[in-house]
Amino acid sequence: MKRYVFSLHRVLRVRETQESVARQVLRAAAEHAAQADDDYDMKARNYEANVASAASLRGSVLNMLAFRDAAARRARAVLDAEETRESAQTELRQANESWADTKRRLSALEHLDERQRAEYRRRELAEEQAQADEGTRGRRPVTRPEHDEEASR
């Protein structure tokens, strides 16, 4: 019997490559989302700390204007970081959905390969059994004349 070859092995290899790429994209998106979360947390803490320190300081009008300007820049940085974080979370969800879809398609082909492999093995065993049965059918039972003669005496 011929060696087993999965008829869709090229498609399976392509799907494995697609799944690997999707996994790498998911990993990168997760790292980006974690980095965006850390950046947002840092900027929010920085903003809160500076607002608290500015409130405790008293000074001239110029100092107050400078603090107000710095606080506005920090507030804008927090808002930008929040937008970046939301964008990264959306990117992560999309990458996760893409990877799950790719994994599902790969899994379907792998299951098909497993079923065909099992069917091939079953047919191979049946063929081996048929050959063994055929080999034993061709034999005739051996009768030994000497035993027959001694039994008749």
C-alpha positions as CSV (number, residue, x, y, z in Angstrom):
1,M,0.0,0.0,0.0
2,K,1.2,3.5,-0.8
3,R,2.5,5.9,1.9
4,Y,-0.2,8.1,3.5
5,V,-0.2,11.7,2.1
6,F,-2.8,14.2,3.3
7,S,-4.4,15.6,0.1
8,L,-4.7,19.1,1.6
9,H,-1.2,19.2,3.1
10,R,-0.3,22.4,1.3
11,V,-3.4,24.1,2.6
12,L,-2.6,22.8,6.1
13,R,1.0,24.3,5.9
14,V,-0.5,27.6,4.8
15,R,-3.0,27.6,7.6
16,E,-0.2,26.7,10.1
17,T,1.8,29.7,8.8
18,Q,-1.3,32.0,9.1
19,E,-1.9,30.8,12.6
20,S,1.7,31.5,13.6
21,V,1.6,35.0,12.1
22,A,-1.8,35.7,13.8
23,R,-0.3,34.5,17.1
24,Q,2.7,36.8,16.7
25,V,0.3,39.7,15.9
26,L,-1.7,38.9,19.0
27,R,1.4,38.8,21.1
28,A,2.5,42.2,19.8
29,A,-1.0,43.7,20.3
30,A,-1.0,42.4,23.9
31,E,2.4,43.9,24.6
32,H,1.2,47.2,23.0
33,A,-1.9,47.2,25.1
34,A,0.1,46.5,28.3
35,Q,2.5,49.3,27.4
36,A,-0.4,51.7,26.7
37,D,-2.0,50.8,30.1
38,D,1.3,51.5,31.9
39,D,1.7,54.8,30.0
40,Y,-1.8,55.9,30.9
41,D,-1.4,55.0,34.6
42,M,1.9,56.9,34.8
43,K,0.6,60.0,33.1
44,A,-2.6,60.0,35.3
45,R,-0.5,59.6,38.5
46,N,1.8,62.4,37.3
47,Y,-1.2,64.7,36.5
48,E,-2.8,64.0,39.9
49,A,0.4,64.6,41.8
50,N,1.1,67.9,40.0
51,V,-2.4,69.1,40.5
52,A,-2.2,68.4,44.2
53,S,1.2,70.1,44.5
54,A,0.1,73.1,42.5
55,A,-2.9,73.6,44.8
56,S,-0.7,73.7,47.8
57,L,1.7,76.2,46.4
58,R,0.9,79.9,46.6
59,G,2.7,82.4,44.6
60,S,2.5,85.1,42.0
61,V,0.1,85.2,39.1
62,L,2.9,84.2,36.7
63,N,3.5,81.0,38.8
64,M,-0.2,80.2,38.7
65,L,-0.3,80.7,35.0
66,A,2.8,78.5,34.5
67,F,1.2,75.8,36.7
68,R,-2.0,76.1,34.8
69,D,-0.3,75.7,31.5
70,A,1.7,72.7,32.8
71,A,-1.5,71.2,34.2
72,A,-3.2,71.6,30.8
73,R,-0.3,69.9,29.0
74,R,-0.4,67.0,31.5
75,A,-4.2,66.8,31.2
76,R,-3.9,66.6,27.4
77,A,-1.2,63.9,27.8
78,V,-3.6,61.9,30.0
79,L,-6.4,62.2,27.4
80,D,-4.0,61.2,24.6
81,A,-2.8,58.2,26.6
82,E,-6.4,57.2,27.3
83,E,-7.1,57.3,23.5
84,T,-4.0,55.3,22.8
85,R,-5.0,52.8,25.5
86,E,-8.5,52.4,24.0
87,S,-7.0,52.0,20.5
88,A,-4.6,49.4,21.8
89,Q,-7.4,47.5,23.5
90,T,-9.5,47.5,20.3
91,E,-6.4,46.3,18.4
92,L,-6.0,43.5,20.9
93,R,-9.6,42.4,20.6
94,Q,-9.3,42.4,16.8
95,A,-6.0,40.4,16.9
96,N,-7.6,37.9,19.4
97,E,-10.6,37.4,17.1
98,S,-8.4,37.0,14.1
99,W,-6.2,34.5,15.8
100,A,-9.2,32.5,17.1
101,D,-10.7,32.4,13.6
102,T,-7.3,31.3,12.1
103,K,-6.9,28.7,14.9
104,R,-10.4,27.3,14.3
105,R,-9.7,26.9,10.5
106,L,-6.4,25.2,11.2
107,S,-8.0,22.9,13.8
108,A,-10.6,21.8,11.2
109,L,-7.9,20.8,8.8
110,E,-5.9,19.0,11.5
111,H,-9.0,17.0,12.5
112,L,-9.7,16.1,8.9
113,D,-6.1,15.0,8.6
114,E,-6.4,12.9,11.7
115,R,-9.6,11.2,10.5
116,Q,-8.1,10.5,7.1
117,R,-5.0,9.1,8.7
118,A,-7.1,6.8,10.9
119,E,-9.1,5.7,7.9
120,Y,-5.9,5.0,6.0
121,R,-4.5,3.0,8.9
122,R,-7.8,1.0,9.1
123,R,-7.6,0.2,5.4
124,E,-4.0,-0.7,5.7
125,L,-4.7,-3.1,8.6
126,A,-7.6,-4.6,6.7
127,E,-5.4,-5.2,3.7
128,E,-2.7,-6.8,5.8
129,Q,-5.3,-9.1,7.4
130,A,-6.7,-10.0,4.0
131,Q,-3.3,-10.9,2.8
132,A,-2.7,-13.0,5.9
133,D,-6.0,-14.8,5.5
134,E,-5.3,-15.4,1.8
135,G,-1.9,-16.9,2.7
136,T,-3.5,-19.3,5.2
137,R,-6.3,-20.4,2.9
138,G,-3.9,-21.7,0.3
139,R,-2.5,-24.3,2.7
140,R,-4.0,-27.7,2.9
141,P,-4.1,-29.5,6.2
142,V,-1.2,-32.0,6.4
143,T,-2.2,-35.6,7.1
144,R,0.5,-38.0,8.1
145,P,-0.1,-41.4,6.8
146,E,1.9,-43.1,9.6
147,H,-0.5,-41.8,12.2
148,D,-3.4,-43.0,10.3
149,E,-1.9,-46.5,9.9
150,E,-1.0,-46.8,13.6
151,A,-4.5,-45.6,14.6
152,S,-6.1,-48.3,12.3
153,R,-4.1,-51.2,13.8
